[in-house]
Amino acid sequence: MDVFPLQEIRKRDGRILLFDAEKITQAIFKAAKAVGGENYSLARDLTKDVINHLHGLKLSGLIPTVEETQDAVEKVLIEKGHARTAKAYILYRAKRTRIRDAKSELMDVVKDILLDANIHEEKENKYSPLEKMHQIALAASQKYYLDNLLPPEIANAHQGGSFQIQSLGYYSKTVDSLQIELLPLLKNGYGSGEKTPPSDLLTGLLRAASIVQKSRNDIYGEQSFPFFDTVIAEMMSGFKSKPRQEELSEGLGEFISYLKELPSLRCSLQVGLDTTEDGRKITKNLLREFLKKKNGNNSIRIIFPLKKEINFSKGDPNYDLYRLALQSAIRTGNPSFFFLDTSYNTSLGADICYFSNGLRIAGNRQGPSGGKKRGNIASLTINLPRLALSALDEELFFVELDRLLRLSVRQLLHRFEVLSLLKCRDLPFLMGEKLYMGSENLSPHDSIKESLKNGIISLGFTGLPEAARFLAAAEQKGEKEHGYLPLALKIVRHMSKRVKSFADEYDMNIELFGAVSSDKLEALVEKDRKDFGQVKGVTDKDFYSSSFILFQEDEGLDNKIVVEGEIHKHCTAGYLSKMLLIPGIDMDGAEDIMQKMAKSHIGHVSISTFYEGG
């Protein structure tokens, strides 16, 4: 070219490479073609102008950077009257920048995963080579969905901290959780395996464990076995000889130990309602296993339903099992309890099922009610404190809450439609083996959409206590006698009403859920702290509260229990209360508190003590 020669160019990472003028020409020509241009020689002439402009800048050492070169291209195109080409070039440059930033951000995430593996060596399963590869794949999936699949306003709301799309890495792959109807799978087998009922306890329990392992390939969240005691007792009724006590204890111990070894597993077992001799033995031995310190594992949870005339009062046939469960909960934090006699459970008249995080599966607009063969499709968690910090007053808070609820439902429906594109063959165990309600007649090439409609879509929230306290203080309602509690109830009632209207509008199982706090929600607090600073009682925490923690010695405990009960009534997809007891509490005192919670219509509660895990 008949211009001052440039020999080298400095890349973004600092490397110095040979300067190639032809690359500039090609970039200009591509931008021109995007707006209808076809003149390659004009692109060459414009390249000369770019190089002359760079020379005129008198760059140090005559080594321009990539950024300086691209700036020169934009300037020359505009000055020479090629505004449309300049616009196309700017848009292309911005697109390449987004892709480059996404790659860089992904590499940072990968680096963090690998470094964490060295720091937290004690968590063997979580940081095994297989798990590291899994985490890296999830990180790549999340970046793809945010940059390419999600509508921009939804992606921005997630990245900006207004809400969190739960398990984003699985957005188009599969569903969250399932209540597995175990008995048919035990009796009839599945796949190409054994089709006859098991002839002994250990074989049956290992088959149940195998079901968990196989369904883990198709579900990213929790798997639950409802009425586990009844199912195993019925299986045992077909044995030629009943297992001895030692065999029963060892078999259940092996079963729990096997499940503990499965990586990233979340599994729950519901026991406590079966009053038969075998059912009671199953429950008693299972609870004893969890009282042993060696089986204290939070990935395997026991859920103990409470019901009058079954186990909740003295004289009930399973009252002794309830006392044993309460003892285990006080010592180990496991099991949690749900109350079948609450008004919103008894009115349904179906087999209600809960997951260990408080998620409730009950009503169904699309088919039979109850929890069996159903689960949560996907969840989203609204960040209530961020909304409060942005609004600063109650009236604006509710206006913005309505806007955010509508956007949240759009996201959940978008995810449902994306998942509806899956075929039965894409979830070979979940749908192919007919574990999910409505999948009974699906062929491998059929869409799972009609089956999927039986699940629930849960719109969750976090930080209700922090948001209510902040708004109450802003409105000068103060903290006197828990003045923020009425506002908290107002917020929940408002969300419940809106979510129900969305469910009616779309005729879908869209339900309100009180999200459980976890390390996955820590990012919300970090983002809010960065944007709003250290706000006392709000951003000065590690994570936002999922509920109003019920401390045994809190002077306002009775009032808080009543408020929690009201919140449960409005969260049709469930809500988990947390009761923190003082060390050394006697069983009668713990029972009294449980009775108060039952009378206040609390649906699901987890119990722990100040020294839990000590």
Phi and psi in degrees as a GROMACS rama.xvg file:
@    title "Ramachandran Plot"
@    xaxis  label "Phi"
@    yaxis  label "Psi"
@TYPE xy
-84.9539  58.1059  ASP-2
-140.28  170.867  VAL-3
-59.9993  123.696  PHE-4
-72.4513  139.066  PRO-5
-110.129  126.69  LEU-6
-91.6796  -33.3545  GLN-7
-139.693  164.014  GLU-8
-141.513  144.08  ILE-9
-98.7631  121.46  ARG-10
-76.8309  169.315  LYS-11
-63.8548  -30.1968  ARG-12
-87.2695  7.037  ASP-13
97.139  -12.7915  GLY-14
-67.7677  148.356  ARG-15
-112.459  119.838  ILE-16
-120.234  168.538  LEU-17
-65.3118  138.02  LEU-18
-75.3706  129.105  PHE-19
-122.709  100.944  ASP-20
-63.4821  -27.7655  ALA-21
-62.7276  -30.8909  GLU-22
-64.7323  -36.9481  LYS-23
-66.0101  -43.3071  ILE-24
-59.9176  -44.3267  THR-25
-65.0826  -38.855  GLN-26
-65.2185  -42.6361  ALA-27
-64.7301  -42.7003  ILE-28
-64.6286  -40.2949  PHE-29
-61.8656  -42.3014  LYS-30
-64.3289  -39.8437  ALA-31
-65.8838  -42.6473  ALA-32
-61.699  -33.2818  LYS-33
-63.1296  -21.7376  ALA-34
-116.144  19.4298  VAL-35
99.6589  1.71598  GLY-36
-77.8705  152.791  GLY-37
-139.407  8.31549  GLU-38
-95.486  98.0632  ASN-39
-71.1452  -34.4903  TYR-40
-66.2864  -31.9666  SER-41
-65.225  -37.7562  LEU-42
-62.5471  -36.7949  ALA-43
-65.1837  -43.3048  ARG-44
-63.3491  -40.1213  ASP-45
-66.3368  -32.1283  LEU-46
-62.8675  -39.544  THR-47
-60.4285  -40.808  LYS-48
-63.9391  -37.1892  ASP-49
-63.7533  -44.4487  VAL-50
-67.136  -40.2086  ILE-51
-62.4658  -38.9187  ASN-52
-63.8222  -43.2937  HIS-53
-61.9151  -40.9371  LEU-54
-63.8013  -36.9182  HIS-55
-68.0405  -19.2957  GLY-56
-73.7215  -12.7842  LEU-57
53.1773  54.2864  LYS-58
-63.4954  144.003  LEU-59
-61.1103  119.882  SER-60
73.5309  3.04619  GLY-61
55.6445  35.8174  LEU-62
-118.748  94.8215  ILE-63
-71.8934  155.384  PRO-64
-91.0566  166.033  THR-65
-59.3845  -44.335  VAL-66
-62.7427  -42.7714  GLU-67
-63.5679  -37.785  GLU-68
-65.9801  -44.1438  THR-69
-66.2549  -38.138  GLN-70
-60.2236  -39.0266  ASP-71
-66.5825  -39.1066  ALA-72
-60.7836  -47.8841  VAL-73
-59.2175  -45.4474  GLU-74
-63.2729  -44.8875  LYS-75
-65.1055  -44.3142  VAL-76
-60.3562  -42.3494  LEU-77
-68.7197  -45.3203  ILE-78
-67.4203  -28.3848  GLU-79
-89.0246  5.47695  LYS-80
86.4399  17.3077  GLY-81
-105.523  60.8947  HIS-82
-63.6735  -41.611  ALA-83
-66.1146  -40.2519  ARG-84
-64.9535  -39.674  THR-85
-61.6331  -41.6283  ALA-86
-62.7828  -44.522  LYS-87
-61.9683  -39.9844  ALA-88
-66.1157  -41.1194  TYR-89
-63.7071  -42.7638  ILE-90
-64.3087  -41.448  LEU-91
-63.7339  -42.8014  TYR-92
-61.8466  -41.5096  ARG-93
-65.1076  -39.0609  ALA-94
-62.6664  -45.3393  LYS-95
-63.0776  -35.0018  ARG-96
-65.2816  -43.9053  THR-97
-60.7957  -43.5847  ARG-98
-63.2309  -42.9594  ILE-99
-65.2299  -41.825  ARG-100
-64.792  -38.8613  ASP-101
-63.1595  -42  ALA-102
-63.5489  -42.543  LYS-103
-63.8339  -43.813  SER-104
-63.734  -40.5282  GLU-105
-62.9556  -40.9725  LEU-106
-64.458  -34.2197  MET-107
-64.9466  -40.6569  ASP-108
-63.4029  -45.12  VAL-109
-59.4695  -42.8003  VAL-110
-60.5923  -43.281  LYS-111
-61.7544  -41.6004  ASP-112
-61.2879  -44.0438  ILE-113
-69.2491  -38.3789  LEU-114
-69.0825  -40.335  LEU-115
-59.7981  -33.833  ASP-116
-61.4593  -32.63  ALA-117
-80.1322  -31.1943  ASN-118
-77.1977  -38.4702  ILE-119
-109.764  54.9431  HIS-120
-64.1175  -19.1166  GLU-121
-70.8958  -20.8531  GLU-122
-91.4617  80.39  LYS-123
-61.1748  -49.7666  GLU-124
-65.2938  -44.1381  ASN-125
-64.0644  -32.0421  LYS-126
-116.715  27.2955  TYR-127
-71.4305  162.655  SER-128
-54.7136  -40.9386  PRO-129
-63.2615  -43.3092  LEU-130
-68.699  -35.4166  GLU-131
-62.6498  -42.5435  LYS-132
-63.9288  -37.7875  MET-133
-63.4908  -44.8298  HIS-134
-64.7683  -38.0274  GLN-135
-66.3856  -41.0776  ILE-136
-62.6609  -40.0687  ALA-137
-63.9425  -41.5182  LEU-138
-62.4553  -41.8689  ALA-139
-64.7174  -40.736  ALA-140
-62.3473  -43.9165  SER-141
-59.4883  -44.2115  GLN-142
-63.1653  -40.6765  LYS-143
-62.9326  -46.9716  TYR-144
-63.53  -42.7881  TYR-145
-66.4048  -36.8765  LEU-146
-89.8203  -22.81  ASP-147
-128.163  -25.5145  ASN-148
-105.627  -43.2364  LEU-149
-76.9657  141.76  LEU-150
-56.3896  142.264  PRO-151
-53.9863  -40.8601  PRO-152
-67.3943  -30.4539  GLU-153
-74.8905  -45.113  ILE-154
-60.0237  -41.2431  ALA-155
-65.3724  -39.5944  ASN-156
-64.769  -38.1034  ALA-157
-68.335  -48.7636  HIS-158
-69.8469  -28.3011  GLN-159
-82.9274  -7.0943  GLY-160
91.6207  6.18282  GLY-161
-68.4204  -37.5025  SER-162
-149.622  167.544  PHE-163
-122.92  123.086  GLN-164
-79.2727  115.107  ILE-165
-72.7459  139.023  GLN-166
52.2639  51.3282  SER-167
-57.8204  -32.9873  LEU-168
-63.5115  -17.3989  GLY-169
-104.076  17.5572  TYR-170
-49.0489  -44.99  TYR-171
-109.904  10.0464  SER-172
-100.371  -46.6085  LYS-173
-166.876  -175.395  THR-174
-97.1128  173.079  VAL-175
-78.4704  -59.1753  ASP-176
-149.213  169.235  SER-177
-154.961  140.265  LEU-178
-92.376  108.511  GLN-179
-86.2081  124.985  ILE-180
-80.025  100.941  GLU-181
-78.7204  -38.7611  LEU-182
-56.0244  -48.2582  LEU-183
-60.3034  -34.4819  PRO-184
-70.9532  -32.8997  LEU-185
-71.4948  -43.5092  LEU-186
-73.9444  -42.406  LYS-187
-104.477  -8.55438  ASN-188
73.516  -169.086  GLY-189
-161.824  159.281  TYR-190
57.5284  -139.38  GLY-191
-97.5904  10.7861  SER-192
-81.1371  -165.309  GLY-193
-62.4878  130.925  GLU-194
-103.125  2.46159  LYS-195
-103.528  154.878  THR-196
-61.9008  147.801  PRO-197
-64.0116  146.503  PRO-198
-98.3818  -7.01158  SER-199
-147.169  165.213  ASP-200
-63.1259  -48.8307  LEU-201
-62.485  -40.0284  LEU-202
-61.8608  -42.5921  THR-203
-64.6968  -42.8358  GLY-204
-68.248  -36.4188  LEU-205
-68.457  -32.562  LEU-206
-66.273  -40.1959  ARG-207
-62.2778  -41.6238  ALA-208
-64.9067  -37.0243  ALA-209
-65.0333  -36.0881  SER-210
-62.4222  -43.0772  ILE-211
-59.853  -45.451  VAL-212
-63.7551  -42.9022  GLN-213
-70.5039  -42.1194  LYS-214
-70.28  -22.1136  SER-215
-60.3895  -26.6394  ARG-216
-71.1192  -22.0339  ASN-217
-110.301  -7.7937  ASP-218
-130.796  133.76  ILE-219
-93.5071  -16.3873  TYR-220
-104.587  -140.521  GLY-221
-86.614  140.099  GLU-222
-108.248  135.011  GLN-223
-129.606  142.445  SER-224
-106.882  98.8768  PHE-225
-71.1909  147.66  PRO-226
54.1039  43.3032  PHE-227
-61.2823  -38.3825  PHE-228
-63.9608  -41.8033  ASP-229
-66.463  -40.9535  THR-230
-63.9413  -48.5989  VAL-231
-67.957  -36.5798  ILE-232
-63.4956  -41.6765  ALA-233
-66.8111  -36.9695  GLU-234
-62.1573  -42.3101  MET-235
-65.7148  -26.6647  MET-236
-65.018  -18.3572  SER-237
-91.3846  -1.73347  GLY-238
-76.2086  150.023  PHE-239
-67.0725  -35.1488  LYS-240
-137.885  138.244  SER-241
-70.1848  142.601  LYS-242
-65.7826  141.184  PRO-243
-70.6729  166.117  ARG-244
-57.0552  -44.4752  GLN-245
-63.1311  -41.2768  GLU-246
-65.0996  -38.8609  GLU-247
-64.8502  -46.0654  LEU-248
-63.7755  -46.0708  SER-249
-66.8283  -38.9088  GLU-250
-63.5282  -45.4976  GLY-251
-67.0034  -35.7705  LEU-252
-63.1234  -42.4582  GLY-253
-64.0092  -40.4712  GLU-254
-60.5275  -49.6215  PHE-255
-64.2236  -41.897  ILE-256
-62.9876  -38.419  SER-257
-63.7687  -46.0459  TYR-258
-62.8425  -36.3551  LEU-259
-62.1354  -26.4452  LYS-260
-81.9661  -13.0334  GLU-261
-75.2886  125.925  LEU-262
-67.9369  142.127  PRO-263
55.2096  32.5939  SER-264
-87.6649  139.566  LEU-265
-127.811  115.571  ARG-266
-139.855  141.615  CYS-267
-132.11  149.555  SER-268
-125.352  124.743  LEU-269
-96.7214  124.806  GLN-270
-141.67  159.245  VAL-271
128.828  -11.0164  GLY-272
-100.637  -18.8289  LEU-273
-76.827  122.767  ASP-274
-101.083  3.85033  THR-275
-72.6868  163.226  THR-276
-60.1056  -46.1848  GLU-277
-68.1547  -40.7464  ASP-278
-61.8582  -41.2255  GLY-279
-64.7154  -38.6793  ARG-280
-64.0393  -41.4473  LYS-281
-59.4885  -49.982  ILE-282
-62.4195  -45.7471  THR-283
-61.4819  -46.4123  LYS-284
-69.3949  -34.8451  ASN-285
-65.6944  -44.337  LEU-286
-63.6314  -38.6176  LEU-287
-64.2412  -34.8635  ARG-288
-61.9715  -38.9085  GLU-289
-79.5381  -17.1826  PHE-290
-75.0042  -20.6781  LEU-291
-74.4312  135.451  LYS-292
-62.088  -29.2923  LYS-293
-66.6108  -21.4213  LYS-294
-106.703  17.0986  ASN-295
-77.996  88.2986  GLY-296
-132.339  122.44  ASN-297
-73.2681  -12.6461  ASN-298
-76.3693  -20.2279  SER-299
-112.406  116.093  ILE-300
-116.962  143.953  ARG-301
-101.303  136.478  ILE-302
-119.091  122.505  ILE-303
-112.81  107.108  PHE-304
-75.973  141.348  PRO-305
-111.877  133.071  LEU-306
-148.769  134.643  LYS-307
-60.3292  143.705  LYS-308
70.692  2.82891  GLU-309
-114.942  -51.2207  ILE-310
-152.246  -2.76642  ASN-311
-92.2968  -14.2861  PHE-312
-133.936  157.692  SER-313
-56.2834  136.577  LYS-314
95.7855  -16.9211  GLY-315
-70.6806  145.258  ASP-316
-58.6211  -30.3226  PRO-317
-110.654  23.376  ASN-318
-62.1612  -36.7573  TYR-319
-64.7867  -33.1854  ASP-320
-70.549  -36.2585  LEU-321
-61.949  -43.7591  TYR-322
-62.4355  -39.9215  ARG-323
-66.1585  -40.5227  LEU-324
-64.5379  -39.827  ALA-325
-65.8849  -40.3041  LEU-326
-61.1125  -44.2501  GLN-327
-63.9765  -40.6324  SER-328
-63.7651  -41.4678  ALA-329
-64.4805  -37.9805  ILE-330
-84.5213  -35.5757  ARG-331
-122.655  -8.99513  THR-332
79.3589  7.08045  GLY-333
-139.265  123.167  ASN-334
-92.9629  177.026  PRO-335
-99.9528  168.824  SER-336
-129.077  141.463  PHE-337
-128.084  150.742  PHE-338
-105.162  110.158  PHE-339
-75.2158  -17.1456  LEU-340
-92.4363  8.286  ASP-341
-67.3523  153.145  THR-342
-57.3406  -40.2804  SER-343
-77.5846  -13.1394  TYR-344
-91.6611  -45.3643  ASN-345
-66.189  -31.9556  THR-346
-67.5884  -22.8282  SER-347
-79.4587  -32.6558  LEU-348
62.4126  35.6302  GLY-349
-134.477  175.569  ALA-350
-79.7676  90.7997  ASP-351
-70.3133  139.431  ILE-352
-129.417  140.617  CYS-353
-118.789  150.673  TYR-354
-96.7567  166.005  PHE-355
-66.1859  -21.3336  SER-356
-85.6431  5.50267  ASN-357
97.1381  -7.60785  GLY-358
-63.5985  132.794  LEU-359
-114.388  132.497  ARG-360
-115.846  113.953  ILE-361
-139.404  -88.3742  ALA-362
-70.9635  160.006  GLY-363
-150.297  115.525  ASN-364
-74.0651  -20.0595  ARG-365
-105.228  -8.09457  GLN-366
-175.016  -158.61  GLY-367
-59.1699  141.796  PRO-368
-78.6084  177.988  SER-369
98.8219  174.293  GLY-370
-99.1695  -20.8722  GLY-371
-59.0516  136.112  LYS-372
63.1713  23.8653  LYS-373
-134.2  166.517  ARG-374
-170.01  -166.672  GLY-375
-90.1562  128.573  ASN-376
-76.6281  -52.3237  ILE-377
-163.083  160.009  ALA-378
-131.869  153.237  SER-379
-135.77  142.388  LEU-380
-119.126  117.154  THR-381
-78.71  136.186  ILE-382
-91.4838  91.156  ASN-383
-65.9645  -40.3339  LEU-384
-59.8362  -39.034  PRO-385
-63.0547  -39.3361  ARG-386
-62.7772  -41.93  LEU-387
-66.3293  -42.6885  ALA-388
-64.7037  -32.3265  LEU-389
-77.818  -39.6537  SER-390
-78.1287  -41.9334  ALA-391
71.8663  -16.9758  LEU-392
-140.63  159.636  ASP-393
-64.7761  -43.8115  GLU-394
-61.6658  -48.3091  GLU-395
-66.2933  -34.5102  LEU-396
-55.6303  -47.4441  PHE-397
-70.513  -32.3194  PHE-398
-62.8557  -48.3732  VAL-399
-70.2229  -30.2332  GLU-400
-63.1457  -42.4779  LEU-401
-60.2772  -43.6264  ASP-402
-62.0396  -43.5121  ARG-403
-70.1363  -35.7889  LEU-404
-62.8103  -42.6365  LEU-405
-62.2481  -44.085  ARG-406
-64.4232  -38.2716  LEU-407
-62.9564  -42.6994  SER-408
-66.4332  -37.2013  VAL-409
-57.8009  -42.64  ARG-410
-63.6983  -44.9689  GLN-411
-64.5277  -40.5633  LEU-412
-69.0583  -35.3517  LEU-413
-61.2559  -44.3099  HIS-414
-65.5863  -39.0054  ARG-415
-60.2287  -44.3792  PHE-416
-65.8676  -37.3838  GLU-417
-63.6165  -45.1577  VAL-418
-67.1586  -28.1154  LEU-419
-66.6073  -16.4605  SER-420
-74.477  -14.4495  LEU-421
-68.7602  147.468  LEU-422
-99.9662  163.397  LYS-423
-54.4684  -38.1657  CYS-424
-66.1793  -21.3023  ARG-425
-72.4855  -22.6648  ASP-426
-125.608  72.1572  LEU-427
-62.1306  -31.2083  PRO-428
-88.1049  -48.5362  PHE-429
-60.2102  -50.4961  LEU-430
-97.4065  -39.8938  MET-431
-64.1989  -34.0173  GLY-432
-96.224  11.2608  GLU-433
64.381  35.4434  LYS-434
-75.9627  -27.4476  LEU-435
-97.8405  136.547  TYR-436
-55.457  131.373  MET-437
91.8888  -3.67632  GLY-438
-93.2112  1.26749  SER-439
-58.7768  -33.4983  GLU-440
-110.804  15.149  ASN-441
-78.3746  137.053  LEU-442
-93.3225  165.093  SER-443
-54.5876  -29.6164  PRO-444
-96.9904  3.10219  HIS-445
-78.894  148.313  ASP-446
-69.5449  147.918  SER-447
-90.3876  5.21851  ILE-448
-56.5221  -49.6217  LYS-449
-65.8151  -34.1316  GLU-450
-69.941  -41.3111  SER-451
-62.4646  -28.3357  LEU-452
-60.4444  -21.0262  LYS-453
-74.5617  -17.5401  ASN-454
-78.2349  176.107  GLY-455
-109.656  153.43  ILE-456
-112.689  116.346  ILE-457
-103.577  122.707  SER-458
-99.5026  108.08  LEU-459
-101.158  172.19  GLY-460
-145.397  153.398  PHE-461
-138.287  155.911  THR-462
78.7276  25.5005  GLY-463
-58.3064  -47.0336  LEU-464
-59.4387  -43.7236  PRO-465
-65.3065  -42.9831  GLU-466
-64.1913  -44.8462  ALA-467
-65.3955  -42.6527  ALA-468
-63.096  -43.8355  ARG-469
-63.7755  -46.1555  PHE-470
-67.1891  -38.2415  LEU-471
-63.0215  -40.783  ALA-472
-66.8301  -39.4406  ALA-473
-64.5893  -33.5629  ALA-474
-88.7368  5.07396  GLU-475
60.1816  34.1799  GLN-476
-85.9717  -19.1156  LYS-477
74.7006  176.769  GLY-478
-99.088  -1.50638  GLU-479
-60.8304  127.521  LYS-480
50.8876  43.112  GLU-481
54.8364  52.3028  HIS-482
-63.8349  -15.1853  GLY-483
-83.036  -14.8886  TYR-484
-63.5105  -43.3772  LEU-485
-58.735  -36.5336  PRO-486
-67.7637  -38.4492  LEU-487
-59.7416  -44.0487  ALA-488
-64.1426  -38.7653  LEU-489
-61.2584  -41.5202  LYS-490
-63.0222  -46.4515  ILE-491
-65.393  -42.8836  VAL-492
-62.03  -39.7849  ARG-493
-62.9921  -47.2824  HIS-494
-63.4831  -41.6014  MET-495
-60.403  -43.9061  SER-496
-63.0373  -44.3519  LYS-497
-67.0941  -42.4736  ARG-498
-64.5051  -39.7244  VAL-499
-62.2296  -39.1219  LYS-500
-64.942  -35.6119  SER-501
-66.6689  -41.068  PHE-502
-61.7397  -40.222  ALA-503
-68.2794  -41.0775  ASP-504
-62.4254  -42.7545  GLU-505
-101.397  -3.09428  TYR-506
51.327  50.3981  ASP-507
-128.217  158.439  MET-508
-80.2931  65.0407  ASN-509
-92.2166  121.938  ILE-510
-138.194  154.101  GLU-511
-86.3984  136.081  LEU-512
-135.832  133.323  PHE-513
-83.862  103.309  GLY-514
-65.6042  140.736  ALA-515
-82.8762  133.15  VAL-516
-65.9548  142.622  SER-517
-155.9  175.683  SER-518
-64.9296  -20.2827  ASP-519
-69.3226  -20.6593  LYS-520
-97.3898  -1.55104  LEU-521
-60.7691  -31.4459  GLU-522
-61.5248  -28.9182  ALA-523
-64.3658  -44.3386  LEU-524
-65.9627  -42.1411  VAL-525
-60.7269  -42.5243  GLU-526
-64.8997  -43.9201  LYS-527
-66.1649  -37.7205  ASP-528
-64.1059  -38.2823  ARG-529
-66.763  -39.453  LYS-530
-85.769  -31.4587  ASP-531
-116.503  -3.78658  PHE-532
81.4479  -171.599  GLY-533
-83.5312  102.076  GLN-534
-103.188  119.159  VAL-535
-58.0039  131.289  LYS-536
79.7099  -1.18255  GLY-537
-127.256  -77.8083  VAL-538
-87.6098  2.43308  THR-539
-88.3737  17.5284  ASP-540
-111.892  164.609  LYS-541
-76.1317  -36.3969  ASP-542
-155.015  158.611  PHE-543
-76.4939  156.518  TYR-544
-77.6842  139.063  SER-545
-87.0126  -18.1208  SER-546
-158.727  176.654  SER-547
-85.0876  101.593  PHE-548
-55.0776  130.07  ILE-549
-96.1423  98.7846  LEU-550
-86.3764  133.1  PHE-551
-57.2179  -37.9588  GLN-552
-94.2242  6.52385  GLU-553
-66.8155  127.134  ASP-554
-66.0551  -20.2983  GLU-555
-100.981  22.673  GLY-556
-58.7247  -47.9997  LEU-557
-59.197  -41.0766  ASP-558
-67.0886  -40.5977  ASN-559
-64.8149  -37.9879  LYS-560
-62.0318  -41.4793  ILE-561
-62.4564  -43.8991  VAL-562
-63.0824  -44.6122  VAL-563
-58.3976  -42.2642  GLU-564
-59.522  -40.6274  GLY-565
-64.7305  -38.8593  GLU-566
-64.2268  -42.2491  ILE-567
-56.4034  -40.8939  HIS-568
-59.3705  -33.0766  LYS-569
-93.3245  -11.5199  HIS-570
-97.6777  88.5498  CYS-571
-67.4909  -21.7991  THR-572
-93.4115  9.85091  ALA-573
102.191  162.825  GLY-574
-161.577  139.321  TYR-575
-113.665  114.24  LEU-576
-82.6524  151.685  SER-577
-123.403  120.797  LYS-578
-107.302  120.078  MET-579
-107.038  114.693  LEU-580
-98.6452  156.13  LEU-581
-81.3568  149.349  ILE-582
-58.9328  142.284  PRO-583
84.4045  5.88915  GLY-584
-61.0442  138.671  ILE-585
-83.955  164.259  ASP-586
-63.2927  -37.5879  MET-587
-63.9257  -39.2935  ASP-588
-64.9175  -40.8566  GLY-589
-64.4602  -40.3464  ALA-590
-63.3079  -39.7517  GLU-591
-59.0974  -42.2166  ASP-592
-65.699  -40.7259  ILE-593
-62.272  -38.149  MET-594
-63.6251  -40.6238  GLN-595
-62.0629  -41.2946  LYS-596
-66.6932  -39.1883  MET-597
-62.2774  -43.4677  ALA-598
-66.3248  -25.4294  LYS-599
-91.6864  6.23754  SER-600
68.1399  32.9213  HIS-601
-71.459  136.691  ILE-602
-90.3189  -43.6272  GLY-603
-145.925  133.087  HIS-604
-139.521  140.889  VAL-605
-108.286  144.473  SER-606
-120.951  139.391  ILE-607
-151.467  171.653  SER-608
-118.207  169.473  THR-609
-60.666  -27.7359  PHE-610
-105.023  21.5787  TYR-611
-53.7276  131.711  GLU-612
85.2236  -1.95419  GLY-613
